[in-house]
């Protein structure tokens, strides 16, 4: 791997509007080994129309909440609360980052001097927001759930045309269903996105469990985002599709193991293997007593461990040639 995979604990709205819960999410994410704790910066009145209905998964996980505005007002964090969480994250030695959904909230992140901005899947075609984000010259994580390749290309072109350097963009493969069934994850899209755009890629994972997250790292994701909760049974839209602290810690450990297992991609024998090679490879041995000058017939030879004398790969150079000396049975040639 060229660089360490950065792992994001997506707290999102799993704080349920409770700052004590939000701080504990920060602390537990740090203990679980996450590199980032991520919250959402949004102003409900600049995000949804008063008549907007909740998505089916939101209604199902919020006890029947049917209006997005009512739901989101419970979860919106103020500028002061975001600052408090950022400072607490610094104390916990974990990086703080936010998804941004509207221009006033982006202004808050600018005041917080955020150097990384996540653009969620729902905002990939929000041109004014993309243009404003680009002007901050931050690293941009662009999530691609629900997006066609044309929409992805337009978003990238908008960011670049607005002054964002290409090296500041990481694309995230994402399937915007909560939870996502594994058969819908489309992990091979990571390779497609990377080849199509030439940009680095990551994975925003909404599946349950950790298998898809680990597979995404093996496929080249340099950024891995996973929803994080303290308790899957808490009320709220995202808790059921999130990992609890123990599960998240197990995922982090598995990803770090995969990182070390990836190697440099060059096929060659390892130093450790070479120690075993003489014991498990074979040499050519005499199967019976053979006189000097006698023809070494194939039926009079045998390949056996350990690899003494001529290696088994020299069979065609040895068979049917005169013996250069006398050999006892089972003596290496």
FENMO-V728869 format. One record per pair of residues at least 6 apart in sequence whose C-alpha atoms are under 6 Angstrom apart, sorted by the first residue. I is the first residue (numbers start at 1). J is the second residue. Records with the same first field share a line. If there is no record, write none. Layout:
I->J + J
This chain:
5->222 + 223
6->35 + 223
7->34 + 35 + 224 + 225
8->34 + 35 + 36 + 37 + 225
9->37 + 226 + 227 + 228
10->38 + 226 + 227 + 228
11->38 + 39 + 228
12->39 + 40
13->75
15->21 + 22
16->75
17->74 + 75
30->94
32->249
35->94
36->94 + 95 + 96
37->96
38->97 + 98
39->98
40->98 + 99
41->99 + 100 + 105
42->101 + 105
44->72
52->67 + 68
53->66 + 67 + 68
54->66 + 67 + 68
58->237
59->65 + 66
61->236 + 237
62->236 + 237
86->96
99->118 + 119
100->119
115->138
116->138 + 139 + 140
117->140
118->140 + 141
119->142
120->143
121->143 + 144 + 145
130->159
131->159 + 162
134->159 + 162 + 163 + 164
137->164
139->168
140->168 + 169
141->170
142->171 + 172
143->172
144->172 + 173 + 174
145->174 + 175 + 176
170->200 + 201
171->201
172->201 + 202 + 203 + 204
173->203
174->204
178->206
179->206 + 207 + 241
180->206 + 207
181->207
201->221
202->221 + 222 + 223 + 224
203->224
204->225
205->225 + 226
208->241
210->251
214->255
227->242
228->242 + 243
229->239 + 242 + 243 + 244
230->244
231->244
232->239 + 240
278->306 + 307
279->306
281->307
282->303 + 304 + 305 + 306 + 307 + 312
283->303 + 304 + 307 + 308 + 309 + 310 + 311 + 312
284->302 + 303 + 310 + 312 + 332 + 333
285->301 + 302 + 330 + 331 + 332 + 333
286->301 + 329 + 330 + 331
287->300 + 301 + 302 + 329 + 330
288->329
289->327 + 328 + 329
290->326 + 327
291->326
292->323 + 324 + 325 + 326
293->322 + 323 + 324
294->322 + 323
295->320 + 321 + 322
296->319 + 320 + 321 + 322
297->319 + 320
298->319
309->332 + 333
310->333
